[in-house]
Amino acid sequence: MSTAASADPTPHVAQRIRAMAPSPTMAMAAKAAAIQQQGHRVVNLTLGEPDFDTPEHLKEAARRAIRDGKTKYTPASGIPELRGAICEKFQRENGLEYQPSEVVVAVGAKQVLYNVCMAICDPGDEVLVPVPVWQTFVEQVKLAEGKPILVELGSDHRVRRADLEPHITSHTRAIFLNSPNNPTGVVMDPAEVRAVAELAVERGIYLIGDETYEHFLYGDATHVMPAALDKEVKRLTIEVSTASKTYAMTGWRVGYAAGPTEVVGAMAALMGQSTTQTASVSQWAAVEALTGPQDCVQEMVGEFAKRREFFITGLNRIGIDCAWPEGAFYAYPSIPAGEPSVEFADRLLTEAHIATVPGADFFGEGNLRLSYATSMDVLIEALERLEQFLARN
């Protein structure tokens, strides 16, 4: 044993991990669970997870894969059948033509995004992150030794070229775009998608499109993938998506990306030296998800549209100012001026037993994120408790 090891018996944890912020949604969910263990019923509006069960035909595809012995190692980039199905999906739904060599599968969109950062970022490279946004974007850039540049948006939370352009430097490597947005529910205007894409082409900057919520659209909202605009934009765009939200498969952990072969190849190489692959059975279920009947998606989105209508109307009725989300399944209402969102969320949890996520955890302030990916009964109870809480305060 070395002298250095003997001098300090404290286990060492790397600085990159010690500097990493914990997941805010998981942290608030843990607080809610602790209160529930004390015997209180908590109305939980924190997790972005559909309350629907995974459709039966996807479960059967997994059972069939097990019966057929499809339980061995697969290529790191994913089974050919799934990469082919992903190419068909992009062509059918987004008007995009990809080859399987331009597609990689990973353990959920979270790992896809991490692998993207690892594949394109050198130490000190800057990545523009419009905020408010899912905290994981920022932490993953840091883990890749890049530098996240937080770009504050206007009060309408819309991404515009004019917001991004002043932050671009010779060190800028990429721009994150998340539309529909978590937490705001804002969908980028197609004209602004094009304007931002033109900026990326002019400056030779990657666009990373997080398309997780692309199917969850309401009213007249129109979703446009940057890569679908033209070949020059596509050459610089990495499109990221997942089966988790669209098919209620959050625990199956299947995410994927399509982009330049050099980047996709680097991501596959990283998979080979880290997680090896996505679980084989999950991949076969995802093949069925992408190629099978899509009625389940329309049914779920239709139900979320009803909940959105009920919940946003209810929030505004009881005096909570909330803009109408155009996509995803989150409300992002304003809170009383002057009170930090973390303190307000903590009071809601301890006094009204309502679990939410403070806007500060998305690098914003003055708001809370409330998920309506839960039952109508829970939303009714949430509104009743919120109204009572406001009356006491």
C-alpha positions in Angstrom: 0.0 0.0 0.0 1.4 3.4 -0.9 2.1 6.2 1.6 -0.4 8.5 -0.1 -3.2 5.9 0.2 -2.3 5.4 3.9 -2.3 9.1 4.6 -5.9 9.7 3.5 -8.3 6.7 3.8 -11.2 8.8 2.5 -12.6 7.2 -0.7 -11.8 9.5 -3.7 -14.5 10.6 -6.1 -13.5 12.4 -9.3 -14.1 16.1 -9.5 -16.3 15.7 -12.6 -18.7 13.7 -10.6 -18.6 15.8 -7.5 -19.3 18.9 -9.7 -22.3 17.3 -11.3 -25.8 18.5 -10.2 -28.3 15.9 -9.2 -31.5 15.4 -11.3 -34.0 18.0 -10.0 -37.1 15.9 -10.9 -35.6 12.8 -9.1 -34.7 15.0 -6.1 -38.2 16.4 -5.7 -39.7 13.0 -6.2 -37.5 11.7 -3.4 -38.7 14.5 -1.0 -42.3 13.6 -1.9 -41.7 9.9 -1.2 -40.3 10.8 2.2 -43.4 12.8 3.1 -45.6 9.9 1.9 -43.7 7.5 4.2 -44.8 9.7 7.0 -48.4 8.9 6.2 -49.4 11.9 4.0 -50.8 11.6 0.5 -48.7 13.6 -1.9 -50.0 14.8 -5.3 -47.0 14.2 -7.5 -46.7 16.4 -10.5 -42.9 16.0 -11.0 -42.1 13.2 -13.3 -42.3 13.5 -17.1 -43.5 9.9 -17.5 -46.8 8.9 -19.2 -49.1 7.2 -16.8 -50.2 4.8 -19.6 -49.0 1.2 -19.7 -46.7 0.1 -22.5 -49.1 -1.1 -25.4 -49.8 -4.8 -25.4 -48.4 -5.4 -28.9 -45.1 -4.0 -27.8 -45.0 -6.3 -24.8 -45.8 -9.3 -27.0 -43.0 -8.4 -29.4 -40.6 -8.5 -26.4 -42.0 -11.9 -25.2 -41.7 -13.2 -28.8 -38.0 -12.1 -28.9 -37.4 -13.9 -25.6 -39.1 -17.1 -26.9 -37.1 -16.9 -30.1 -33.8 -16.6 -28.2 -33.1 -13.0 -29.3 -31.3 -12.3 -26.0 -27.7 -12.2 -27.1 -25.3 -9.4 -27.8 -26.2 -7.1 -30.7 -24.2 -4.6 -32.7 -23.2 -1.6 -30.6 -25.2 0.7 -32.9 -28.3 -1.4 -32.7 -29.9 -4.3 -34.5 -30.2 -3.8 -38.3 -34.0 -4.2 -38.0 -34.3 -1.4 -35.6 -32.0 1.0 -37.4 -34.0 0.2 -40.6 -37.2 1.0 -38.8 -35.8 4.3 -37.5 -34.9 5.2 -41.1 -38.4 4.4 -42.2 -39.8 6.5 -39.3 -37.8 9.6 -40.3 -38.9 9.2 -43.9 -42.5 8.6 -43.1 -43.0 11.3 -40.4 -40.3 13.9 -41.0 -39.5 13.7 -44.7 -35.9 12.8 -43.9 -33.8 10.2 -45.7 -31.2 8.4 -43.7 -29.2 5.2 -44.2 -28.8 2.7 -41.3 -25.1 3.7 -41.2 -26.3 7.2 -40.1 -28.3 5.8 -37.2 -27.3 4.7 -33.7 -29.3 3.2 -30.9 -28.5 3.8 -27.2 -29.8 3.3 -23.7 -32.5 6.0 -23.8 -32.3 9.5 -25.2 -30.3 10.5 -22.1 -27.4 8.3 -23.1 -27.8 9.4 -26.8 -27.3 13.0 -25.8 -24.4 12.1 -23.5 -22.7 10.2 -26.4 -23.3 13.2 -28.7 -21.5 15.5 -26.3 -18.7 13.0 -25.9 -18.4 12.5 -29.7 -18.2 16.2 -30.7 -16.9 18.2 -27.7 -13.2 18.7 -27.0 -12.1 20.4 -23.8 -13.2 24.0 -23.7 -15.6 23.7 -26.6 -18.8 25.8 -26.1 -22.3 24.6 -26.5 -25.2 27.1 -26.6 -28.1 26.0 -24.4 -31.3 28.1 -24.5 -32.9 28.3 -21.1 -35.2 27.3 -19.4 -34.3 23.8 -20.4 -33.9 20.2 -19.1 -30.9 20.3 -16.8 -29.3 17.2 -18.3 -28.2 19.1 -21.3 -25.9 21.3 -19.2 -24.5 18.5 -17.1 -23.7 16.4 -20.0 -21.7 19.1 -21.8 -19.7 19.5 -18.6 -19.0 15.8 -18.3 -17.6 16.0 -21.9 -15.3 18.8 -20.6 -17.2 21.3 -22.7 -18.5 24.7 -21.6 -22.3 25.2 -21.6 -23.3 28.7 -22.5 -26.8 29.5 -21.1 -28.8 31.7 -23.4 -31.6 33.5 -21.7 -34.8 33.9 -23.8 -37.6 36.4 -23.7 -40.6 36.1 -21.5 -42.4 34.0 -24.1 -39.5 31.4 -23.9 -39.1 31.3 -27.7 -35.7 30.5 -29.3 -34.7 33.1 -31.8 -31.6 33.6 -33.9 -31.2 37.0 -32.4 -30.9 35.5 -28.9 -28.2 33.0 -30.0 -26.0 35.0 -32.3 -24.4 37.2 -29.8 -23.1 34.2 -27.8 -21.3 32.5 -30.7 -17.5 32.6 -30.6 -14.7 30.8 -32.3 -15.1 28.1 -29.6 -18.7 27.4 -30.3 -19.2 23.7 -31.2 -23.0 23.2 -31.1 -26.4 24.6 -30.3 -29.0 22.5 -28.4 -32.6 22.8 -29.6 -35.5 21.2 -27.7 -38.9 21.6 -29.3 -41.5 20.9 -28.0 -39.6 22.2 -25.0 -39.3 20.7 -21.5 -40.3 22.5 -19.3 -42.2 25.3 -21.1 -44.1 23.3 -23.7 -43.1 25.9 -26.4 -42.8 24.7 -30.0 -40.3 26.6 -32.1 -41.8 28.6 -34.9 -40.8 27.0 -38.3 -39.4 30.3 -39.5 -37.1 30.5 -36.5 -36.0 26.9 -36.9 -34.9 27.9 -40.4 -33.2 31.1 -39.2 -31.3 29.2 -36.5 -30.4 26.5 -39.0 -29.0 29.1 -41.4 -26.9 30.6 -38.6 -25.5 27.1 -37.8 -24.6 26.6 -41.5 -23.0 30.1 -41.8 -20.8 29.5 -38.7 -20.2 25.7 -39.2 -21.8 24.8 -35.9 -23.6 21.5 -35.1 -27.3 21.6 -34.2 -28.4 18.9 -31.7 -32.2 18.5 -32.0 -33.9 16.9 -29.0 -37.1 15.6 -30.6 -38.4 13.6 -27.6 -41.8 15.3 -27.5 -42.4 15.7 -31.3 -45.6 13.7 -31.3 -47.1 15.7 -28.4 -48.5 18.7 -30.2 -51.8 20.7 -29.6 -53.9 23.1 -31.5 -52.1 24.6 -34.6 -48.6 23.9 -33.4 -46.3 22.6 -36.2 -43.1 20.7 -35.4 -40.1 21.0 -37.8 -36.9 19.0 -37.5 -33.9 21.2 -38.6 -32.4 18.4 -40.6 -35.5 18.3 -42.8 -34.8 21.8 -44.1 -32.0 21.1 -46.6 -28.9 19.0 -47.2 -26.5 21.7 -45.8 -28.4 21.8 -42.5 -28.8 18.0 -42.3 -25.0 17.7 -42.7 -24.6 19.6 -39.4 -27.6 18.2 -37.5 -27.8 15.4 -35.0 -31.4 14.5 -34.5 -32.2 12.7 -31.2 -35.4 10.9 -30.3 -36.7 8.1 -28.1 -39.4 5.5 -27.7 -39.9 6.4 -24.0 -42.6 9.1 -24.2 -44.3 8.3 -27.5 -44.9 4.6 -26.7 -44.9 4.8 -22.8 -41.7 2.8 -22.8 -39.7 4.9 -20.3 -38.3 1.8 -18.5 -37.3 0.0 -21.7 -34.5 2.5 -22.3 -34.4 2.9 -26.1 -33.2 6.1 -27.6 -31.6 6.8 -31.0 -29.9 9.4 -33.1 -29.5 10.1 -36.8 -26.7 12.3 -38.1 -23.4 12.5 -40.0 -21.7 9.1 -40.3 -18.5 10.3 -38.6 -20.4 11.4 -35.5 -22.7 8.4 -35.4 -19.7 6.1 -35.8 -18.0 7.8 -32.9 -21.1 7.4 -30.8 -21.2 3.7 -31.7 -17.6 3.3 -30.8 -18.3 4.8 -27.4 -21.2 2.4 -26.9 -18.8 -0.4 -27.6 -16.5 0.7 -24.8 -19.3 1.6 -22.3 -22.7 0.0 -22.3 -22.0 -2.3 -25.3 -25.6 -2.0 -26.6 -29.2 -1.4 -25.7 -31.0 -4.5 -24.3 -31.8 -6.8 -27.2 -35.4 -7.5 -26.0 -36.0 -3.7 -25.7 -34.7 -3.2 -29.3 -37.2 -5.8 -30.7 -40.0 -4.1 -28.8 -38.9 -0.8 -30.4 -39.0 -2.3 -33.8 -42.7 -3.2 -33.3 -43.3 0.3 -31.8 -42.0 2.1 -34.9 -43.4 -0.3 -37.6 -46.7 -1.5 -35.9 -50.0 0.2 -35.4 -49.8 3.8 -34.2 -53.3 4.1 -32.8 -51.8 4.0 -29.2 -49.9 7.2 -29.9 -53.0 9.1 -31.1 -55.0 7.8 -28.2 -52.4 8.9 -25.7 -51.9 12.4 -27.3 -55.7 12.8 -27.4 -56.0 12.1 -23.7 -53.1 14.5 -22.9 -54.9 17.2 -24.9 -58.0 16.7 -22.7 -55.9 17.0 -19.6 -54.1 20.0 -20.9 -57.4 21.7 -21.6 -58.7 20.9 -18.1 -55.6 21.7 -16.2 -54.5 24.9 -17.8 -58.0 26.3 -17.7 -58.2 25.3 -14.0 -54.8 26.9 -13.1 -55.9 30.2 -14.7 -59.3 30.0 -13.1 -57.9 29.8 -9.6 -55.6 32.8 -10.2 -52.4 31.1 -11.4 -51.1 32.7 -14.6 -50.2 29.9 -17.0 -49.5 30.2 -20.8 -50.9 27.4 -22.9 -48.3 24.8 -23.8 -48.1 24.0 -27.5 -46.5 20.7 -27.0 -45.0 18.1 -24.5 -47.1 17.5 -21.3 -46.0 20.2 -18.9 -47.6 23.3 -17.5 -45.1 26.1 -16.7 -47.1 28.6 -14.6 -45.9 31.8 -13.1 -45.5 32.1 -9.3 -45.9 35.2 -7.1 -43.2 37.8 -7.8 -40.3 38.0 -5.4 -40.4 34.4 -4.0 -37.7 32.1 -5.3 -39.1 29.1 -7.1 -37.3 26.6 -4.9 -38.8 28.1 -1.8 -42.3 28.2 -3.3 -42.0 24.6 -4.5 -40.8 23.5 -1.0 -43.8 25.3 0.6 -46.2 23.6 -1.8 -44.8 20.3 -0.8 -44.6 20.7 2.9 -47.9 22.7 3.4 -50.1 21.4 0.6 -48.4 18.1 -0.2 -48.1 18.9 -3.9 -44.8 17.9 -5.5 -43.6 20.2 -8.4 -40.3 21.1 -9.9 -39.0 24.7 -9.4 -38.1 26.8 -12.4 -34.7 27.4 -11.0 -33.9 23.7 -11.7 -34.3 24.5 -15.4 -32.1 27.6 -15.2 -35.1 29.8 -15.1 -36.9 31.7 -12.3 -40.5 32.8 -11.5 -42.1 29.5 -12.6 -42.9 25.9 -11.6 -43.1 22.9 -13.9 -46.2 20.8 -13.4 -46.6 17.6 -15.3 -50.1 16.6 -16.5 -48.9 13.2 -17.6 -51.0 11.8 -14.8 -54.6 10.9 -14.3 -57.5 13.3 -14.4 -58.3 12.4 -10.8 -54.8 13.6 -9.7 -55.2 16.8 -11.7 -58.6 17.5 -10.0 -57.1 17.0 -6.6 -54.0 19.1 -7.5 -56.2 22.1 -8.4 -58.3 21.7 -5.3 -55.2 21.7 -3.1 -53.6 24.6 -5.0 -56.7 26.7 -4.6 -56.8 26.0 -0.8 -53.1 26.8 -0.6 -53.5 30.1 -2.3 -56.5 31.0 -0.1 -54.2 30.5 3.0 -51.5 32.6 1.5 
